[in-house]
Structure formats: structure tokens, C-alpha cells
């Protein structure tokens, strides 16, 4: 009896000393979690067995040993548990309690969860502080023993995942594509162990399309050493056409394992998940039309909110754009092709497209809802005047841009020696459409080229040909060089310009003549007797001997009503000549000399004078 009491006395003394020792000061919240009913026994402590890599571990793992020789006579260990915290835990971090099995081993699955919750899945050594407690028993009497602190060095179970992956082969030369790495998979940008999924859309060959997959190591091995064994192939065998399966390095396969997609497709989407080494190959069939559902409209199958698209083939230009107004409050939406919207009418919602990331993400990738783990609708706060929602159906990516447009954009180019930004287009539609007239010339022989600026004289706000992802049409073209200037391709003259900064599209029509038309000539837009002459020095059209009268008249371009100018209906009739607008009201001013100033160079309005 005296022996047991002496041990108990020593245990209590040890508990006091241990609680005050420096061993506990490096665990921010350690004192809070000491077991008040635990005792310490001199010589009895836990020791870690060393670093553990869960990639090479069994389901149950021996993490520590106990110096059981120090136990009082007749006592045996019945159970072991640990209170565990990350070594770099901050105050307030909750500890995790882990219990050993009957053999004193800890669950690999629980350790994996512990590491992932604290540090993520990346397979590098992670350090934890563990406070070990052992329950001992003798003749039905139990004692809880404090076995002290140990460091756990744990590496989570996870495969090797590279930062970049590439298609090797396809429609490109195999060695050349390995060297250039131009067929790069897209990725969310998150830690690859948190998001191990990569995807790419490639062109298909006229016949069967063959390819492999490589990371930087594999591509460099081909280029530098002629070593093709580090590429990834399908475990189903060389040339297998199944659209799903698992992949591995060629050196682990019995053959090359090259992927093969049968002929008959235009585009191919390849998705790989490098956490489980699986792949999915899909034929991409881009629809002719896409529609927004929700947002400022209803969640129905009306197809009222149609995306815009260029006049190119959807395979040559897979980008579709929809611009919609903000409502001042949060907005949720999805989109789909005709098949998906029709399915909604039949009560089937999972054919719509949703974001693969968070609903609030303003850019990322998307997929059909049936490939996602929920609706994954898109979301904006609705506070901007307009939003541009742009989707690339080849890359399966999207971007959402809040649009708050400035009142003008400015021309700067060869006409004024690239030194002044005075001519301007005005915002004539709040959805981002600017219109106006520009005088484009090349007095210095530099090429009839120009750009736009959102702020006059500020090159940081330039808008060039590269900006025009929605296309340049009509009498302007992209010069195609490194400066990405816009060219007035029809030569010197006046151009009527429509710039849509919501869809980034630009159109220009060369003005070959400007006429007066009105009651006085039977509203004939092609009256040669009423043609005006361009005065390049003063940036105006001029006519003398005009025949207008007070019964109404306007300006027309190119002998047609398609482009015409009248008075802005928001001003008084007597003031209309000072504020002209496209398709405006009839003018009533009378005179014989009329000058039209269309370029907004000296005024923020298009205006005319009548004398």
C-alpha cells in the first residue's frame, strides 16, 4: 500500500512540475486542454516513432511507444489517446482527439482527415503537437496517465500532381507539341491538391485523333533526351476509344497507352483529375445559339435573353456574349443552349450550364449541371449599371464584367499625328454602345491607323484591335502587327462608327457623300443637288445655296436613310441644330449656307450652323 501511495505522491508532484515546464509553452492553448484528472509517473512517457508518410502506410499506424516499464507493478495499458494540434496553431484553434485501437495503433483515415483539415492535401511533411494520455488498470482500478507531449511528423496520402499538363500530339506534331507546350490544360489557379482537375479543348483531326498527356517533366524528357516513357496514357491500352478511364505514366503501362478519339468531331474536350488519375473525353458540339435564364429575366423557357455572336462559324469563333442591366439587388442566373432551355420547359434543369467554382466567381470554367454536384448558378450583386457575361464554348470558360461606361471614347491616330485625342464617339446606349463620325486620314504617310482612348491622352486606357474580341467589321480592319492598330481600310474620309464596349465589337461605314433632304426636295435622300463638301481643315461638311425650308429637313449619308441626322428630341426645336442625333427629329432652321460638324472635335455634340 505504501508503494502505491508513494507513486501517487510522485505523480501529483510530477503533474505540478510538468504543468509549469517549458515543454508546454510552445503550444498556444495547451494549458486549456490538460486533463485535470490525469497523473504523471516518473519515467513514464510517450516517444514518437519518427516521420510517417501515409502514402506508404497500412490502414492502422503505430505512431508512438510508451515506456511501460515505469508503470507501477501490476498495472497494464488499456487504451491510448492523443489531443492533437497543428504545431503552428493560433490561439482559439480547437484540438482534435484521436483514439488508438486495441493494439495501440491509430487510424490512417483519421490521420489523413486531420492533415487535410489543418493543411490541405499536398503531400509534404506536416508537424503536429500531440498530448498523449494512457489509461492503465489493475484489479479493476483505472488510472489516467499523462504521457507528455510528442511531435508528429505526418505526410498525407496523395499522388504526385504537377502544376501544368499538356496535350502531346492531336492535330500537332508530337515532338513539336511537346517542345512548344502550346496545348496547355486550363486550371482554376487554386492549389492543385485542392482542385486537381485540369481541362482542355483541342481541335480534332479529320480522321481518328491520337494523343498523350504530359507534364513539364515528361515534355522536357522528350525534348532533351528523346524519352517518351514519362508521358501519361490510358490504362485501357494503346488506342482504346473509351471516353473515360484511368491513366498512368507510360513506364507503368504495358504499351504506349495513347488515347484515341474516333473521327467525326470538330472539337474534343479532355478533363483529367490527377487526385484519382481519371480522365474524361467529350466531343464538343457547339450550338448556334445560347440563352441566359434568370438574372434580370425569368427562370423560364422563353429564350428571350439570347447571347450575341459574330458572323463567323461558331467553331471559328466560339465566344458568345450577353449584356444585361443590373437591378440594384443580387441576381442569380444560368445559361443553356436551345436543348437545355427546352428541357427546362419540361421540368428538367440539369442540362443548363453552371460554374465549376463558387457562384460569386467572376471568371472560371463551367459545365453542365449534370456533371456538377449542384446547380452552381452564377451570381452578381446587381449594383453595376450593366454586366457583360461572356462564354467561350470551346474552352468552357466564362467571364463576368461589371460595366459602368464613360460618356465618351476618344480617337487618336494618324489624322492628328498621334498627338491629339479630340475626335470622339459618344455613349448613345447605356448598354455600352458608342456612335459617331470620325475623320480618318494619313497626312504624314504613316498609315491610316488609330486607336481609341477611354480618357483623352491616357495610353493606359487605350482600346486597340486586340481589344475587339467581338470582331471588327465594315470599313475598318485590324492591322495585324504588334501595335494592334485599327486601320481605316477604305482610305481617307469620314466614317460612321459603332463601337460596342459591352461586346467589344467595332463596325465602320465609309461616308461617301452627305446630303440635305426634306420637304423642299420631296424627301429624296439621294438628291445630287443637295450634296455637301467636306472641309478637312475645319472638320465640317459645307453646302452653299441650300434649298431647305421651314417645313422640315435632315441630313442623310450615302444617298440612303440608313444613316441620317436630325434634332435631338430632348431639346427645344429652336436648339436642335446644336444637338443632332441619329434618326432625330426634323429640323426647321432656314438658311442657304449650312455647315455640319459631325466629329465632336470641338464640341461634345454633333451640331450644325445655318446662315
C-alpha positions as CSV (number, residue, x, y, z in Angstrom):
1,X,0.0,0.0,0.0
2,X,2.9,2.4,0.8
3,X,4.4,1.7,-2.6
4,X,1.3,2.7,-4.4
5,X,0.8,5.8,-2.3
6,X,4.4,6.9,-3.0
7,X,3.8,6.6,-6.7
8,X,0.7,8.6,-6.4
9,X,2.6,11.3,-4.5
10,X,5.2,11.4,-7.1
11,X,2.6,11.5,-9.8
12,X,0.9,14.6,-8.3
13,X,4.3,16.2,-7.9
14,X,5.2,15.4,-11.5
15,X,1.9,16.9,-12.7
16,X,2.6,20.2,-11.0
17,X,6.1,20.3,-12.3
18,X,5.1,19.3,-15.8
19,X,2.3,21.9,-16.0
20,X,4.9,24.6,-15.3
21,X,7.6,23.2,-17.5
22,X,8.7,24.8,-20.8
23,X,7.5,21.7,-22.7
24,X,4.0,23.2,-22.8
25,X,4.8,26.9,-23.6
26,X,5.1,26.3,-27.4
27,X,1.5,25.0,-27.7
28,X,-0.6,28.1,-27.6
29,X,-3.7,26.6,-25.9
30,X,-2.1,23.7,-24.2
31,X,-2.9,24.6,-20.6
32,X,-6.5,24.8,-21.5
33,X,-6.7,21.2,-22.6
34,X,-4.7,19.4,-19.8
35,X,-6.7,16.6,-18.3
36,X,-7.2,17.6,-14.6
37,X,-7.7,14.0,-13.5
38,X,-4.5,12.8,-15.2
39,X,-1.5,11.9,-13.2
40,X,2.2,11.7,-14.2
41,X,4.5,8.9,-13.3
42,X,8.3,9.5,-13.3
43,X,9.9,7.7,-16.2
44,X,6.6,7.0,-18.0
45,X,6.3,9.0,-21.3
46,X,5.5,8.7,-24.9
47,X,8.0,8.8,-27.8
48,X,7.2,9.3,-31.4
49,X,8.3,6.6,-33.8
50,X,9.5,9.0,-36.4
51,X,8.1,10.6,-39.6
52,X,5.2,8.8,-41.1
53,X,4.3,9.0,-44.8
54,X,0.7,7.9,-45.2
55,X,1.4,7.1,-48.9
56,X,3.4,4.1,-47.7
57,X,1.4,3.2,-44.5
58,X,-1.0,0.5,-43.6
59,X,-4.6,1.2,-42.5
60,X,-3.5,1.3,-38.8
61,X,-0.3,3.0,-37.9
62,X,2.0,2.8,-34.8
63,X,2.7,6.5,-34.1
64,X,4.3,6.2,-30.6
65,X,5.8,3.9,-28.0
66,X,5.3,4.1,-24.2
67,X,7.9,3.3,-21.5
68,X,5.7,0.8,-19.8
69,X,8.5,-0.5,-17.5
70,X,7.9,2.6,-15.4
71,X,4.3,1.6,-14.6
72,X,3.5,0.6,-11.0
73,X,3.6,-3.2,-10.5
74,X,0.5,-4.9,-11.8
75,X,-0.8,-2.1,-14.0
76,X,-1.3,-2.6,-17.7
77,X,-2.2,-0.1,-20.5
78,X,-5.8,-0.5,-21.7
79,X,-6.1,2.4,-24.1
80,X,-4.2,5.4,-25.6
81,X,-5.5,8.7,-26.9
82,X,-4.0,11.9,-28.2
83,X,-5.1,15.5,-28.1
84,X,-3.6,16.9,-31.3
85,X,-3.0,20.4,-32.6
86,X,-1.0,21.8,-35.6
87,X,2.4,22.9,-34.5
88,X,1.7,26.4,-35.8
89,X,-1.8,26.6,-34.4
90,X,-3.0,30.0,-33.3
91,X,-5.0,30.8,-30.2
92,X,-8.5,29.6,-30.5
93,X,-7.8,26.6,-32.7
94,X,-9.8,23.6,-31.5
95,X,-7.8,20.4,-30.8
96,X,-8.7,17.0,-32.2
97,X,-8.8,13.9,-30.1
98,X,-7.7,10.7,-31.6
99,X,-8.0,7.2,-30.0
100,X,-5.8,4.2,-30.7
101,X,-7.2,0.7,-31.3
102,X,-6.6,-2.2,-29.1
103,X,-3.1,-2.7,-30.5
104,X,-2.2,0.9,-29.8
105,X,-2.4,1.9,-33.4
106,X,-4.1,5.0,-34.9
107,X,-6.4,5.0,-38.0
108,X,-4.8,6.1,-41.2
109,X,-8.1,7.6,-42.4
110,X,-8.4,9.7,-39.3
111,X,-4.9,10.9,-39.6
112,X,-5.5,11.8,-43.3
113,X,-8.5,13.8,-42.3
114,X,-6.5,15.5,-39.5
115,X,-3.8,16.7,-42.0
116,X,-6.3,17.7,-44.7
117,X,-8.3,19.8,-42.4
118,X,-5.3,21.6,-41.0
119,X,-3.0,21.9,-44.0
120,X,-4.7,20.5,-47.1
121,X,-3.8,17.6,-49.3
122,X,-0.4,18.5,-50.6
123,X,1.9,15.5,-49.8
124,X,4.6,17.3,-47.7
125,X,5.6,16.7,-44.1
126,X,3.3,18.4,-41.6
127,X,4.1,18.8,-37.9
128,X,1.6,18.4,-35.1
129,X,1.9,18.6,-31.3
130,X,0.2,15.7,-29.6
131,X,-0.5,15.4,-25.9
132,X,-0.6,11.7,-25.1
133,X,-2.8,10.0,-22.4
134,X,-2.8,6.4,-21.5
135,X,-5.4,4.6,-19.4
136,X,-3.9,1.9,-17.1
137,X,-5.8,-0.7,-15.0
138,X,-5.1,-3.1,-12.1
139,X,-7.6,-5.2,-10.4
140,X,-10.4,-3.2,-11.8
141,X,-8.9,0.1,-10.7
142,X,-8.1,2.6,-13.6
143,X,-5.8,5.5,-13.7
144,X,-5.4,8.2,-16.4
145,X,-1.7,8.9,-17.0
146,X,-0.3,11.9,-18.7
147,X,2.4,10.6,-21.1
148,X,3.5,14.1,-22.2
149,X,3.9,15.9,-25.5
150,X,5.4,14.4,-28.7
151,X,5.9,15.8,-32.2
152,X,4.1,14.0,-35.0
153,X,5.6,14.3,-38.5
154,X,3.0,13.3,-41.0
155,X,2.8,13.4,-44.8
156,X,-0.8,13.0,-46.2
157,X,-1.6,10.4,-48.8
158,X,-1.8,11.9,-52.2
159,X,-0.4,11.3,-55.7
160,X,2.2,13.5,-57.3
161,X,0.4,16.3,-59.1
162,X,2.2,18.7,-61.3
163,X,1.4,22.4,-61.8
164,X,0.9,22.1,-65.6
165,X,-0.3,19.5,-68.1
166,X,-0.2,19.4,-71.9
167,X,-1.7,17.5,-74.8
168,X,1.1,15.9,-76.9
169,X,0.0,15.0,-80.4
170,X,-3.5,15.6,-81.5
171,X,-3.5,17.6,-84.7
172,X,0.0,18.8,-84.0
173,X,3.4,17.2,-84.4
174,X,4.1,15.0,-81.4
175,X,7.7,16.1,-80.7
176,X,6.9,19.7,-81.7
177,X,3.9,19.9,-79.4
178,X,6.0,18.5,-76.5
179,X,8.6,21.2,-77.1
180,X,6.2,24.1,-77.5
181,X,3.8,23.1,-74.8
182,X,1.2,25.1,-76.6
183,X,-1.7,22.7,-75.9
184,X,-1.8,23.5,-72.2
185,X,-4.6,22.4,-69.9
186,X,-6.5,25.1,-68.1
187,X,-6.9,25.2,-64.3
188,X,-8.6,27.2,-61.7
189,X,-5.4,28.5,-60.2
190,X,-6.1,27.0,-56.8
191,X,-3.7,24.7,-55.1
192,X,-3.7,21.6,-57.4
193,X,-4.3,19.4,-54.3
194,X,-7.4,21.3,-53.5
195,X,-8.5,21.4,-57.2
196,X,-6.8,18.5,-59.0
197,X,-9.0,18.9,-62.2
198,X,-7.5,20.2,-65.4
199,X,-9.2,20.5,-68.8
200,X,-8.5,21.5,-72.4
201,X,-10.4,21.7,-75.7
202,X,-8.4,20.8,-78.8
203,X,-9.2,20.5,-82.5
204,X,-9.9,17.1,-83.8
205,X,-8.3,15.5,-86.9
206,X,-10.3,14.6,-90.0
207,X,-9.6,11.0,-89.1
208,X,-9.0,9.5,-85.7
209,X,-7.3,11.8,-83.2
210,X,-4.4,10.3,-81.3
211,X,-2.6,12.0,-78.3
212,X,-1.0,11.5,-75.0
213,X,-0.7,13.8,-71.9
214,X,2.4,15.2,-70.4
215,X,3.6,17.5,-67.6
216,X,6.7,19.7,-67.7
217,X,8.9,16.7,-66.7
218,X,7.5,14.5,-69.5
219,X,7.7,17.1,-72.2
220,X,11.2,18.1,-71.2
221,X,12.3,14.5,-71.2
222,X,11.1,14.2,-74.8
223,X,12.7,17.4,-76.0
224,X,16.0,17.0,-74.1
225,X,16.5,13.2,-74.0
226,X,14.1,11.6,-76.5
227,X,12.5,9.9,-73.6
228,X,8.8,9.3,-74.2
229,X,8.2,7.0,-71.2
230,X,7.1,9.7,-68.8
231,X,4.0,10.7,-70.8
232,X,0.6,9.7,-69.4
233,X,-1.5,7.2,-71.3
234,X,-4.7,5.2,-70.7
235,X,-4.5,2.0,-68.7
236,X,-7.1,0.5,-71.0
237,X,-4.5,0.0,-73.7
238,X,-3.0,1.8,-76.7
239,X,-5.7,3.3,-79.0
240,X,-8.6,2.5,-76.7
241,X,-11.5,4.7,-77.6
242,X,-13.5,4.6,-74.3
243,X,-14.2,8.2,-73.2
244,X,-13.5,7.5,-69.5
245,X,-10.9,5.6,-67.6
246,X,-7.7,5.9,-65.6
247,X,-4.3,7.0,-66.7
248,X,-0.7,6.4,-65.6
249,X,2.9,7.1,-66.8
250,X,3.9,5.0,-69.8
251,X,6.7,3.4,-67.8
252,X,4.0,1.8,-65.6
253,X,1.9,0.6,-68.7
254,X,2.4,-2.4,-70.9
255,X,2.2,-0.3,-74.1
256,X,2.1,3.4,-75.0
257,X,-1.4,3.8,-73.9
258,X,-2.1,6.6,-76.4
259,X,-5.6,8.0,-76.3
260,X,-7.7,7.7,-79.5
261,X,-10.9,9.6,-80.4
262,X,-12.8,8.3,-83.4
263,X,-13.3,10.6,-86.4
264,X,-16.4,12.7,-86.8
265,X,-15.8,15.5,-84.3
266,X,-14.7,19.1,-84.6
267,X,-13.5,19.7,-81.1
268,X,-12.5,17.5,-78.2
269,X,-12.6,18.3,-74.5
270,X,-10.3,16.4,-72.3
271,X,-10.7,16.6,-68.5
272,X,-8.2,14.9,-66.1
273,X,-8.5,14.5,-62.3
274,X,-4.9,14.0,-61.0
275,X,-6.0,13.1,-57.5
276,X,-7.5,9.8,-58.7
277,X,-5.8,9.7,-62.1
278,X,-9.0,9.6,-64.0
279,X,-9.9,11.1,-67.4
280,X,-13.0,12.1,-69.4
281,X,-13.0,12.8,-73.1
282,X,-16.0,14.5,-74.7
283,X,-16.9,15.6,-78.2
284,X,-17.7,19.3,-78.2
285,X,-20.8,20.2,-80.2
286,X,-21.1,24.0,-80.1
287,X,-24.7,25.1,-80.5
288,X,-25.6,28.0,-82.8
289,X,-27.4,29.9,-80.0
290,X,-27.2,30.3,-76.2
291,X,-29.6,31.9,-73.8
292,X,-29.5,33.4,-70.3
293,X,-32.1,32.2,-67.8
294,X,-32.7,34.1,-64.6
295,X,-30.8,37.3,-63.9
296,X,-33.0,40.3,-64.9
297,X,-35.4,37.9,-66.6
298,X,-37.5,34.9,-65.6
299,X,-36.4,31.4,-64.9
300,X,-38.5,30.0,-67.7
301,X,-38.1,28.6,-71.2
302,X,-39.0,31.7,-73.2
303,X,-35.5,32.2,-74.7
304,X,-35.9,36.0,-74.5
305,X,-32.3,36.6,-73.3
306,X,-30.2,35.5,-76.3
307,X,-26.4,35.8,-76.5
308,X,-24.9,37.8,-79.3
309,X,-22.3,36.2,-81.6
310,X,-20.1,37.3,-84.6
311,X,-20.9,36.4,-88.2
312,X,-18.2,33.7,-88.1
313,X,-18.7,30.0,-87.7
314,X,-19.2,29.0,-84.0
315,X,-16.1,26.8,-84.4
316,X,-14.0,29.6,-85.7
317,X,-15.4,32.0,-83.1
318,X,-16.7,30.1,-80.0
319,X,-17.3,33.2,-77.9
320,X,-20.8,34.3,-77.1
321,X,-21.8,37.5,-75.2
322,X,-24.8,38.7,-73.4
323,X,-25.1,42.1,-71.8
324,X,-27.8,42.7,-69.2
325,X,-28.7,45.6,-66.8
326,X,-28.1,45.5,-63.1
327,X,-31.2,45.6,-60.9
328,X,-29.7,47.1,-57.8
329,X,-30.0,43.8,-55.9
330,X,-28.4,40.4,-56.2
331,X,-29.0,38.4,-59.3
332,X,-28.7,34.7,-59.9
333,X,-28.6,33.1,-63.4
334,X,-27.5,30.2,-65.6
335,X,-27.4,29.7,-69.3
336,X,-28.1,27.0,-71.8
337,X,-28.5,26.1,-75.5
338,X,-31.9,25.5,-77.1
339,X,-32.0,21.9,-75.9
340,X,-31.3,22.9,-72.3
341,X,-33.8,25.7,-72.3
342,X,-36.5,23.4,-73.8
343,X,-35.7,20.9,-71.1
344,X,-36.4,23.5,-68.5
345,X,-39.9,23.8,-70.1
346,X,-40.3,20.1,-69.4
347,X,-39.2,20.4,-65.8
348,X,-35.6,19.2,-66.4
349,X,-33.0,21.7,-65.1
350,X,-29.7,19.7,-65.1
351,X,-28.9,20.4,-68.8
352,X,-28.2,24.0,-68.0
353,X,-24.6,25.2,-67.6
354,X,-23.2,26.3,-64.2
355,X,-19.9,27.4,-62.8
356,X,-17.5,24.7,-61.6
357,X,-16.3,27.1,-58.9
358,X,-18.1,29.3,-56.5
359,X,-21.2,31.2,-57.6
360,X,-19.6,34.5,-56.9
361,X,-16.6,33.8,-59.1
362,X,-16.5,36.4,-61.9
363,X,-14.4,34.1,-64.1
364,X,-13.7,30.4,-64.3
365,X,-14.9,27.3,-66.1
366,X,-18.4,25.9,-66.4
367,X,-20.0,22.6,-67.1
368,X,-23.4,21.0,-67.5
369,X,-25.2,20.8,-64.2
370,X,-25.4,17.0,-64.5
371,X,-21.6,16.9,-64.3
372,X,-21.6,19.1,-61.2
373,X,-22.6,18.5,-57.6
374,X,-25.5,21.0,-57.6
375,X,-27.0,23.9,-59.5
376,X,-23.8,26.1,-59.4
377,X,-25.7,29.1,-60.7
378,X,-23.8,32.3,-61.4
379,X,-24.3,35.3,-59.0
380,X,-23.6,39.1,-59.1
381,X,-24.6,41.8,-56.6
382,X,-26.6,43.7,-59.2
383,X,-25.1,47.1,-58.4
384,X,-23.4,47.8,-61.7
385,X,-25.3,49.6,-64.5
386,X,-24.7,46.6,-66.8
387,X,-23.0,43.3,-66.8
388,X,-21.2,41.5,-69.7
389,X,-21.4,37.8,-69.5
390,X,-19.1,36.2,-72.0
391,X,-18.7,32.4,-72.5
392,X,-16.1,30.5,-74.6
393,X,-17.8,27.3,-75.7
394,X,-14.6,25.8,-76.9
395,X,-12.6,26.4,-73.7
396,X,-15.7,26.1,-71.5
397,X,-14.7,29.3,-69.7
398,X,-16.6,32.4,-68.7
399,X,-16.1,35.9,-67.5
400,X,-18.5,38.4,-65.9
401,X,-17.6,42.1,-66.1
402,X,-19.4,44.9,-64.4
403,X,-19.9,47.8,-66.9
404,X,-20.1,51.4,-65.9
405,X,-19.4,53.3,-69.1
406,X,-17.8,56.8,-69.5
407,X,-19.7,59.2,-71.7
408,X,-17.1,59.3,-74.5
409,X,-14.2,57.4,-76.1
410,X,-11.6,59.3,-78.0
411,X,-9.9,58.8,-81.4
412,X,-6.1,59.2,-81.5
413,X,-4.2,58.3,-84.7
414,X,-2.6,59.3,-87.9
415,X,-5.1,62.1,-88.7
416,X,-3.7,64.3,-85.9
417,X,-0.2,62.9,-85.9
418,X,-0.9,60.6,-82.9
419,X,-0.6,63.7,-80.7
420,X,-4.2,64.7,-80.0
421,X,-7.3,62.9,-78.8
422,X,-10.0,65.3,-79.8
423,X,-12.5,63.5,-82.1
424,X,-14.8,61.4,-80.0
425,X,-17.6,58.9,-80.0
426,X,-20.5,59.3,-77.6
427,X,-22.3,56.7,-75.4
428,X,-25.6,56.6,-77.1
429,X,-26.9,53.5,-75.4
430,X,-26.3,52.8,-71.7
431,X,-25.6,49.1,-72.5
432,X,-22.2,50.2,-73.9
433,X,-22.8,51.4,-77.5
434,X,-20.8,54.4,-78.7
435,X,-21.6,56.0,-82.0
436,X,-20.3,59.0,-84.1
437,X,-18.3,60.2,-87.0
438,X,-14.6,60.1,-87.4
439,X,-12.3,61.8,-90.0
440,X,-9.6,59.3,-90.8
441,X,-6.6,60.5,-92.9
442,X,-2.9,59.9,-93.3
443,X,-1.2,63.3,-93.9
444,X,2.3,62.0,-92.8
445,X,2.3,58.7,-94.7
446,X,2.3,56.7,-91.5
447,X,-0.7,54.5,-92.5
448,X,-4.3,55.4,-91.9
449,X,-4.2,53.9,-88.4
450,X,-5.6,54.8,-85.0
451,X,-6.7,53.6,-81.6
452,X,-9.3,54.7,-79.0
453,X,-8.7,56.0,-75.5
454,X,-11.3,56.0,-72.7
455,X,-9.5,59.0,-71.3
456,X,-8.1,61.6,-73.7
457,X,-4.3,61.4,-73.7
458,X,-4.1,58.5,-71.3
459,X,-2.5,55.5,-73.0
460,X,-3.3,53.3,-70.0
461,X,-6.9,53.4,-71.2
462,X,-6.3,52.6,-74.8
463,X,-8.7,50.4,-76.9
464,X,-7.0,48.7,-79.8
465,X,-7.7,46.0,-82.3
466,X,-6.7,43.3,-79.8
467,X,-9.5,44.6,-77.5
468,X,-12.1,43.9,-80.2
469,X,-12.7,40.3,-79.3
470,X,-16.2,40.7,-80.7
471,X,-14.8,41.5,-84.2
472,X,-14.0,44.4,-86.5
473,X,-16.4,44.7,-89.5
474,X,-17.2,47.1,-92.3
475,X,-14.5,49.5,-93.5
476,X,-12.1,49.2,-90.5
477,X,-9.7,46.3,-90.1
478,X,-7.1,45.0,-87.7
479,X,-3.6,45.9,-89.0
480,X,-2.3,42.6,-87.5
481,X,1.0,43.9,-86.3
482,X,2.4,44.2,-82.8
483,X,0.9,47.6,-82.2
484,X,-2.6,46.2,-82.9
485,X,-3.7,49.4,-84.5
486,X,-7.1,49.8,-86.3
487,X,-6.9,50.7,-90.0
488,X,-9.4,52.8,-91.9
489,X,-9.2,50.4,-94.8
490,X,-11.4,52.4,-97.3
491,X,-9.0,55.3,-97.3
492,X,-9.2,59.0,-96.2
493,X,-12.6,60.2,-95.4
494,X,-15.5,60.3,-92.9
495,X,-16.7,57.1,-91.3
496,X,-19.8,56.4,-89.3
497,X,-18.7,54.3,-86.4
498,X,-20.4,52.0,-83.9
499,X,-18.3,50.8,-81.0
500,X,-19.9,48.3,-78.6
501,X,-17.7,48.1,-75.5
502,X,-20.1,45.6,-74.0
503,X,-19.4,43.0,-76.7
504,X,-16.1,44.6,-77.8
505,X,-17.3,44.8,-81.4
506,X,-16.5,47.6,-83.9
507,X,-18.2,48.5,-87.2
508,X,-17.5,51.3,-89.6
509,X,-19.2,52.6,-92.7
510,X,-17.4,55.0,-95.1
511,X,-19.4,58.1,-95.8
512,X,-19.1,58.7,-99.5
513,X,-21.5,61.7,-99.5
514,X,-23.6,63.7,-97.1
515,X,-26.9,65.2,-98.4
516,X,-29.7,67.5,-97.3
517,X,-33.1,66.0,-97.6
518,X,-36.5,67.5,-96.7
519,X,-39.9,68.8,-97.7
520,X,-38.1,71.1,-100.2
521,X,-36.9,68.1,-102.4
522,X,-39.6,65.6,-101.8
523,X,-37.6,63.9,-99.0
524,X,-35.2,62.4,-101.6
525,X,-32.1,61.1,-99.8
526,X,-30.1,60.9,-103.0
527,X,-30.6,64.4,-104.3
528,X,-27.3,65.2,-106.0
529,X,-28.1,68.9,-106.0
530,X,-28.0,68.9,-102.2
531,X,-24.7,67.1,-101.7
532,X,-22.3,68.7,-99.2
533,X,-18.5,69.1,-99.5
534,X,-16.0,68.0,-96.8
535,X,-13.8,70.8,-95.4
536,X,-10.9,68.9,-93.9
537,X,-9.3,72.0,-92.3
538,X,-12.4,72.8,-90.3
539,X,-13.7,69.2,-89.9
540,X,-17.1,70.0,-91.3
541,X,-19.4,69.4,-94.3
542,X,-20.4,72.5,-96.1
543,X,-23.1,73.4,-98.6
544,X,-24.0,76.9,-100.0
545,X,-27.2,77.6,-101.8
546,X,-29.1,75.1,-99.8
547,X,-32.8,74.8,-100.6
548,X,-34.1,74.0,-97.1
549,X,-37.4,75.5,-95.8
550,X,-39.2,75.6,-92.5
551,X,-41.3,72.6,-93.3
552,X,-38.6,70.2,-92.1
553,X,-35.3,68.8,-93.3
554,X,-32.5,66.4,-92.2
555,X,-29.0,65.1,-93.2
556,X,-28.6,61.7,-94.9
557,X,-25.5,59.8,-95.8
558,X,-24.6,57.7,-98.8
559,X,-27.9,58.5,-100.6
560,X,-29.9,56.4,-98.2
561,X,-31.9,56.7,-95.0
562,X,-29.8,54.1,-93.2
563,X,-27.5,56.8,-91.7
564,X,-29.3,60.1,-91.0
565,X,-29.1,63.0,-88.6
566,X,-31.9,65.1,-87.2
567,X,-32.6,67.1,-84.0
568,X,-32.3,65.6,-80.5
569,X,-35.8,65.3,-79.2
570,X,-34.7,66.1,-75.7
571,X,-34.1,69.8,-76.6
572,X,-36.3,72.6,-77.7
573,X,-36.9,72.8,-81.5
574,X,-35.0,76.1,-81.8
575,X,-32.0,74.5,-80.2
576,X,-31.9,71.3,-82.2
577,X,-29.3,72.3,-84.7
578,X,-26.9,72.5,-81.7
579,X,-27.6,68.9,-80.7
580,X,-28.0,66.5,-83.6
581,X,-28.8,62.8,-83.1
582,X,-29.1,59.7,-85.3
583,X,-32.6,59.3,-86.6
584,X,-33.5,62.5,-84.9
585,X,-36.5,64.9,-85.5
586,X,-36.9,67.2,-88.5
587,X,-35.1,70.5,-88.3
588,X,-36.8,73.8,-89.0
589,X,-34.0,76.4,-89.3
590,X,-33.8,78.2,-92.6
591,X,-30.7,79.4,-94.4
592,X,-28.6,78.9,-97.5
593,X,-25.2,78.1,-96.0
594,X,-25.2,75.1,-93.8
595,X,-22.1,73.6,-92.0
596,X,-22.3,70.2,-90.4
597,X,-19.7,69.3,-87.7
598,X,-20.0,65.5,-87.1
599,X,-16.8,64.5,-85.3
600,X,-17.4,66.1,-81.9
601,X,-13.8,67.5,-82.2
602,X,-14.6,71.0,-80.8
603,X,-17.9,70.2,-79.0
604,X,-19.3,67.2,-77.2
605,X,-22.3,67.4,-79.5
606,X,-22.8,66.8,-83.2
607,X,-24.1,70.1,-84.5
608,X,-24.7,72.3,-87.5
609,X,-24.8,76.0,-88.3
610,X,-27.4,77.6,-90.6
611,X,-26.9,81.0,-92.1
